[in-house]
Each structure stands twice: as C-alpha cells, then as structure tokens.
Amino acid sequence: AINPQALPFCTDPLDSDPAMAEHEEEAPPRALTWEEIQDILSNDSNGEAPAPDICRLYRAIFCLRQAAPSKPEAVASLEAALRNRHGGPGGEGGIRFKSVLFRHECCYLLGQIGADCEDQVGRQAAYDCLMEVLLDETEDEVTRHEAAEGIAAVHGAGTTSSTDGQDDAQGLLSSEVFKTLERLALESGGRGPLGETCHLAVEGMRRHGATRVCACQYASHDPALGDPSAQAADLPRYTNMLEDESVELFQRYVAMFTLRNLGAGEVLAQALDADQSSAVLRHELAFVLGQLENEVAVTALTRSLGKVQEHAMVRHEAAIALGSIGGEISKRALREFSSDKEPMVAESCLVALDTVAYWEAWERLEERMRREG
C-alpha cells in the first residue's frame, strides 16, 4: 500500500498558493473533484467501455480520501469500485476493475478510512466489504491479504474501551472476526501472505485489544504498534529483534515499527536486503521505508524491485517507496521494470513514476516563481 502522506494528486497547487495561478499551464495536474472521481469509478452500464488506465484509477481512489463529502461516502465509493461490473450493478459482464494493484489498494483504503470513521455505520460498511473480499477465494491472495489487514484496522478502531479494557478484550477474542481470521491462519499453517497476515491480525487483537493508535508521527493504522517509550539507546535491542528470524513474527513487526518511529532507515533497509523468512515482513519493510522517504533506502529498494524471483507484493511496495523518495536512481529502476511481466509490479512502477513526475513538476514551478519573485 502506498504512503498517503507522500501522495500527489490530492492537493491542488493552484489552491494552496494563489500566486501559482498565473503559471497554471506549467502546474502539476490539479486534484480530482468528487464528481470526477465518481465518474472514473462508475459502472460501465453498456458493458463495453475499458477501465481507465492504472494511474488515473490510482489518482481517483487516493484523491477520494480528501474529496469525499464524508468518510461513509468514501467507503461506499470504494465498496462500489470493488463490486463494479460491466453492464452495471448485477451485470453479467464480469468484474470491471481486475487489476490486483487497484483492488488491493481499495482494500487498504477501506481499512484506513473505515478505521477513521466516527460512526459505526461507516465502519460496519467497510468491515462487511473487506470480509466479503477476504472470504472470496477467486480474489488474488494479495488482495485478500490486504483485506485481512484492513479488517484488523477497522475492527480494532471500532472497539470501545471499558474502564480497564478487560471486558472489551474478552469480547474481541470471542468475536466472529477473530474466529474467522484465526481459522484462515490455522488452515494455512500461518504461512504465505494470507496466512501470515491473518496470524498478525489475530496476535494484534490478543495483544493490543482496543489500543491500536500509534503514539507517533505516522497516521497509518498499522498491524502492530511500536514501543512508544523506545529511545535511541534501544536501537540495538530492536535491531536484533527484527533481524533474528527465530523471533516470533509479530514481535519482529513491533521491532520494525519501533525502528520506523525512531527514524532508523539504514537498519530497516539492511533488514529488507537480508531477510529470507517472510515476504509479508519484507513488503512491510518496504512500506515503512517509503513512509520515511530516506534516500539511504534507495539501494535496498532498487535491489528488492529487481529481484524477479521475489514475491510481487514486495516488489510492488519497493516500487511505490521509490516513487515516494524520488531521484534519478529511483526513476531509472522504475522505468526499467515498468514493463515487467508481473502486472502488479509494472503497474506499481507506472504509478510511482507518475508520483515522481508530479512532485518534480511542482518543484520546477516553485523554483521558477522564486527566480521571478
């Protein structure tokens, strides 16, 4: 999943700085309106229109977070996009948006926005759609993995705390969502993207209960919480915990998010390079490196993207992270794999290049304005 804090397209430079209006022809693409987003994601009523290109779809779903009149309406739009069929609702022409990248990002956003919904109606709608995706064996495993992560985020955020948290925790562990995630984890032996993600979700419910908000600078709802009391002196301990493949996966996730919160980009990049135990862990390492936007990670991310034997979800996250960081090395790698035979990787590179181009256009415009100023 992409780092929304690094996303372009969702703010309009002409709105944020009126002085840019006279340079409109040179400005980066403006933010999409709610009406435009709805049009892009709408059903193909005649059953013939091709889906918009991946970059336009990506812009639409990430602009949606800011453009939607309300969070429940954003949830409803994402839900409709996942269920969108040729021939309109209930049409027999098949799923319109087949891109695994697009579908899994819809699930990511459903989890994040659903968790942020103030009312139970919005959270329930997000949860219901994500559970439908999770249980649909025709969906790609990467999409189902993202649905499981989203369910954990929504369910954790929707849990109300009692005075001491005990009653709430007991209710959580006896809930249907807990039983479903536990069953899927056990059926796979806790292995593979779906099995490991369900295991992490179960462990998060057991250990965090209703306390799922990170006391840090990052707004994402994460699968595990970093240690809020950790300081620089704790870096060696959490580095060892992350790198030790005999340590339980959830504890390694705690270590990873702790190191992210401490800004330990070099350590996280080394872990991405070295790990051979879990594609799920490596994909999350790439994600947090994208959040950090530290150039020290470019070499490791480029190597990860270039490993054709690596799981597509890891290479995807590496591409998106390179788009967040930018620079010439990142752009060369993204161009090289923009026609990769794995569609999710190729599409991720195209989206990442679109991100880089946006910010570079904005930087050129600001530089010209400074010179003219």
C-alpha positions in Angstrom: 0.0 0.0 0.0 1.2 3.5 -0.8 2.1 6.1 1.7 -0.8 8.6 1.6 1.3 11.3 3.2 3.6 11.3 0.1 0.8 11.1 -2.4 0.4 13.7 -5.1 -2.8 14.5 -6.9 -4.8 15.1 -3.7 -3.9 18.8 -3.2 -4.2 21.4 -5.8 -1.1 23.7 -6.0 -3.2 26.5 -7.5 -5.5 26.4 -4.5 -2.7 26.1 -1.9 -0.8 29.1 -3.3 -2.9 31.6 -5.3 0.3 33.1 -6.7 0.7 30.0 -8.8 -2.5 30.6 -10.7 -0.7 32.7 -13.3 1.5 29.7 -14.0 -1.4 27.3 -14.5 -0.2 25.9 -17.8 3.0 24.7 -16.1 1.4 23.5 -12.9 1.2 19.8 -11.9 -2.2 18.1 -12.5 -4.9 19.5 -10.3 -6.7 17.4 -7.7 -9.6 15.5 -8.9 -13.1 16.6 -7.8 -15.6 14.3 -6.1 -17.7 14.3 -9.3 -14.7 13.3 -11.4 -13.8 10.5 -9.0 -17.3 9.2 -9.1 -17.2 9.2 -12.9 -13.9 7.3 -13.1 -15.1 4.7 -10.6 -18.6 4.4 -12.0 -20.2 1.3 -13.5 -19.9 0.6 -17.2 -23.6 0.5 -18.0 -23.2 -0.6 -21.6 -20.7 -3.3 -20.9 -18.1 -2.1 -23.4 -16.0 0.7 -22.0 -12.5 -0.3 -21.0 -11.3 0.6 -17.4 -9.4 3.8 -17.1 -5.6 3.4 -17.0 -4.0 2.5 -13.7 -2.5 5.9 -13.0 -5.9 7.6 -13.4 -7.6 4.9 -11.2 -4.9 5.4 -8.5 -5.3 9.1 -8.5 -9.1 8.7 -8.1 -9.0 6.4 -5.1 -6.4 8.4 -3.2 -8.0 11.8 -4.0 -11.2 10.2 -2.8 -9.9 10.4 0.8 -9.9 14.2 0.7 -12.6 14.9 -1.8 -15.4 12.7 -0.4 -18.1 14.7 1.4 -17.9 12.3 4.3 -16.0 9.1 5.3 -19.0 6.9 4.9 -19.4 8.2 1.3 -15.7 7.4 0.7 -16.3 3.9 2.0 -19.3 3.5 -0.2 -17.4 4.6 -3.3 -14.6 2.1 -2.6 -17.0 -0.7 -2.0 -18.8 0.1 -5.3 -15.5 0.1 -7.1 -14.6 -3.3 -5.8 -18.0 -4.6 -6.9 -18.1 -2.7 -10.2 -19.2 -4.9 -13.1 -19.5 -4.5 -16.8 -23.2 -3.9 -17.6 -23.9 -2.0 -14.3 -24.8 -3.4 -10.9 -25.6 -7.1 -11.1 -24.2 -7.1 -14.7 -23.0 -10.4 -16.2 -20.0 -8.9 -17.9 -17.6 -9.7 -15.1 -15.6 -7.6 -12.7 -14.6 -4.3 -14.4 -11.5 -3.4 -12.4 -9.4 -6.6 -12.5 -6.1 -5.0 -11.6 -4.7 -6.6 -8.4 -2.9 -3.4 -7.6 -6.1 -1.4 -7.8 -8.2 -3.9 -5.9 -5.7 -4.3 -3.1 -5.3 -0.6 -2.7 -9.1 -0.2 -2.5 -8.9 -2.7 0.4 -6.0 -0.8 2.0 -8.0 2.5 1.9 -11.2 0.8 3.1 -9.2 -0.3 6.2 -7.7 3.1 6.8 -10.8 5.2 6.2 -13.1 2.7 7.9 -10.9 2.8 11.0 -11.2 6.6 10.9 -15.0 6.7 10.7 -16.5 8.3 13.7 -19.8 6.4 13.3 -20.5 2.6 13.5 -22.3 2.7 10.1 -19.2 3.6 8.1 -17.0 1.2 10.0 -19.6 -1.6 9.5 -19.8 -1.0 5.8 -16.0 -1.1 5.4 -15.8 -4.2 7.5 -18.6 -6.0 5.6 -16.9 -5.3 2.2 -13.5 -6.3 3.4 -14.8 -9.6 4.9 -16.5 -10.4 1.6 -13.2 -9.9 -0.2 -11.3 -11.9 2.4 -13.6 -14.9 2.0 -13.7 -14.8 -1.8 -11.3 -17.4 -3.0 -11.5 -16.1 -6.6 -9.7 -12.9 -5.4 -5.9 -12.8 -5.7 -4.1 -13.7 -2.4 -2.5 -10.2 -2.3 -6.0 -8.6 -2.3 -7.2 -11.0 0.4 -4.1 -10.3 2.4 -4.9 -6.5 2.3 -8.5 -7.2 3.2 -7.3 -9.1 6.3 -5.1 -6.1 7.3 -8.0 -3.8 6.7 -10.4 -5.9 8.8 -7.9 -5.8 11.8 -7.6 -2.0 11.5 -11.4 -1.4 11.3 -12.3 -3.8 14.0 -9.6 -2.5 16.3 -10.7 1.1 15.8 -14.4 0.2 16.2 -13.9 -1.5 19.6 -15.0 0.6 22.6 -12.8 0.6 25.7 -14.2 -0.3 29.0 -12.8 1.1 32.2 -9.9 -1.4 32.4 -10.1 -2.8 28.9 -10.7 -6.4 30.2 -14.3 -6.8 29.2 -13.6 -5.3 25.8 -10.6 -7.6 25.2 -12.7 -10.6 26.0 -15.4 -9.6 23.6 -12.8 -9.0 20.9 -11.4 -12.5 21.3 -14.8 -14.2 21.2 -15.9 -12.3 18.1 -16.7 -13.8 14.7 -14.0 -11.7 13.1 -11.4 -13.1 15.5 -12.6 -16.7 14.8 -12.5 -16.1 11.0 -9.0 -14.7 11.0 -7.8 -17.4 13.3 -9.3 -20.1 11.1 -7.7 -18.8 8.0 -4.3 -18.6 9.8 -4.6 -22.2 11.0 -5.7 -23.5 7.6 -2.6 -22.2 6.0 -0.3 -23.1 8.9 0.3 -19.4 9.4 2.4 -19.3 6.2 2.2 -17.3 3.0 0.9 -13.8 2.6 -2.7 -14.6 3.7 -1.8 -17.0 6.5 0.8 -14.7 8.0 -1.4 -11.6 7.7 -4.3 -13.4 9.5 -1.8 -14.6 12.2 -0.6 -11.0 12.7 -4.2 -9.7 12.9 -5.0 -12.3 15.5 -2.0 -11.5 17.5 -2.7 -7.8 17.3 -6.2 -8.4 18.7 -4.8 -10.6 21.5 -2.0 -8.1 22.5 -3.4 -4.7 21.7 -7.1 -5.1 22.1 -8.7 -1.7 21.6 -5.5 0.2 21.9 -4.5 0.4 18.2 -3.4 4.0 17.9 0.3 4.7 17.3 1.6 7.3 19.7 4.0 8.5 16.9 4.1 10.9 13.9 2.5 8.4 11.5 -1.2 8.4 10.9 -1.5 5.0 9.4 -3.3 2.2 11.2 -0.6 -0.4 11.4 -0.7 -4.2 12.0 1.4 -3.8 15.2 2.4 -0.9 17.4 5.9 0.2 18.0 7.2 0.7 21.6 6.2 4.3 22.4 8.8 4.5 25.2 11.7 3.4 22.9 14.7 5.8 22.6 17.9 5.8 20.7 19.6 3.7 23.3 17.1 0.9 22.4 18.1 0.7 18.8 20.5 -2.3 19.2 17.8 -4.3 21.0 15.1 -3.7 18.4 17.5 -4.2 15.6 18.5 -7.6 16.9 14.8 -8.5 17.4 13.9 -7.5 13.8 16.9 -9.3 12.2 16.6 -12.6 14.3 14.5 -14.9 12.1 13.8 -17.2 15.1 11.8 -14.4 16.8 8.0 -14.7 16.5 6.8 -12.6 13.5 4.5 -10.3 15.5 7.4 -9.3 17.8 9.5 -8.6 14.7 6.7 -6.3 13.5 6.8 -4.5 16.8 10.5 -4.0 16.4 10.1 -2.8 12.8 7.5 -0.1 13.7 9.6 0.9 16.7 12.6 1.4 14.5 10.5 3.3 12.0 9.3 5.6 14.7 12.9 6.2 15.7 13.8 7.0 12.1 16.2 4.1 11.7 16.1 4.0 7.9 19.5 2.4 7.4 18.7 -0.5 9.8 15.3 -1.1 8.1 17.0 -1.1 4.6 19.5 -3.6 5.8 16.8 -5.8 7.1 14.9 -5.6 3.7 18.1 -6.7 2.0 18.9 -9.6 4.4 15.6 -11.2 5.3 14.7 -14.5 3.8 12.0 -15.6 6.1 8.8 -13.7 5.1 7.5 -11.9 2.1 4.9 -10.2 4.3 7.6 -8.8 6.6 9.7 -7.6 3.6 6.7 -5.9 2.0 6.0 -4.1 5.3 9.7 -3.1 5.5 9.4 -1.5 2.0 6.2 0.3 3.1 7.8 1.9 6.2 10.9 2.8 4.1 8.5 4.7 1.8 7.0 6.4 4.9 10.5 7.5 6.0 11.3 8.8 2.5 15.0 8.5 3.3 17.4 8.2 0.3 19.6 5.8 2.3 17.0 3.1 1.4 17.1 3.6 -2.4 19.8 0.9 -3.0 18.0 -1.8 -1.0 14.6 -0.9 -2.5 16.1 -0.9 -6.0 17.5 -4.4 -5.4 14.2 -5.6 -4.0 12.3 -4.3 -7.1 14.8 -6.0 -9.3 14.6 -9.5 -7.8 12.3 -11.2 -10.3 12.0 -14.2 -8.0 10.7 -12.1 -5.2 7.0 -12.0 -4.3 5.1 -9.4 -6.3 3.8 -7.7 -3.2 7.3 -7.0 -2.0 8.4 -5.7 -5.4 5.2 -3.6 -5.6 5.9 -1.9 -2.2 9.5 -1.3 -3.2 8.4 0.5 -6.4 5.9 2.6 -4.5 8.5 3.5 -1.9 11.0 4.5 -4.6 8.2 6.8 -6.0 7.9 8.4 -2.6 11.6 9.0 -2.3 12.3 10.1 -6.0 15.6 10.9 -7.5 17.4 9.7 -10.6 18.4 6.3 -9.3 14.8 5.6 -8.4 13.5 6.8 -11.7 15.9 4.6 -13.7 14.8 1.5 -11.7 11.1 2.3 -12.1 11.5 2.8 -15.9 13.4 -0.5 -16.2 10.6 -2.5 -14.6 7.6 -0.5 -15.9 7.0 -3.3 -18.4 7.7 -6.2 -16.1 5.9 -9.4 -16.9 4.3 -9.3 -13.5 1.3 -6.8 -13.9 1.3 -5.7 -10.3 5.0 -4.7 -10.5 4.7 -3.0 -13.9 1.6 -1.0 -12.7 3.3 0.0 -9.5 6.3 1.3 -11.4 4.0 3.4 -13.6 2.1 4.8 -10.6 5.4 5.6 -8.9 6.8 7.4 -11.9 3.6 9.4 -12.1 4.2 10.4 -8.4 7.8 11.4 -9.1 6.7 13.4 -12.2 4.1 15.3 -10.2 6.5 16.4 -7.4 9.2 17.3 -9.9 6.7 19.5 -11.8 5.7 21.2 -8.6 9.4 21.8 -7.6 10.2 23.3 -11.1 7.2 25.6 -10.8 8.2 26.8 -7.3 11.8 27.3 -8.4 10.6 29.4 -11.4 8.4 31.5 -9.1 11.3 32.1 -6.7 13.5 33.2 -9.6 10.8 35.6 -10.8 9.9 36.7 -7.3 
